[in-house]
Amino acid sequence: MDQNNPLSGLTHKRRLSALGPGGLSRERAGLEVRDVHPSHYGRMCPIETPEGPNIGLIGSLSVYARVNPFGFIETP
């Protein structure tokens, strides 16, 4: 985890990834996976995503989104 300052640590904790074990690989992820889906509204930020091969595969929670005890992302 990046420990430059408290804000970067918080941003790191709110990051979402479709990569990793049980997820997608950069090579196999198509455009439909990387696009913004209507179900992401209020849950995932459509703007904050890296450029390059990870575009659309790594995102962040939106400002008021939270993860409930069952692991679902909720929005007010």
Beta strands, then each sheet from edge to edge (+ up, - down):
strand 1: 15-17
strand 2: 58-60
strand 3: 66-67
strand 4: 73-74
sheet 1: 1+ 2-
sheet 2: 3+ 4-
end
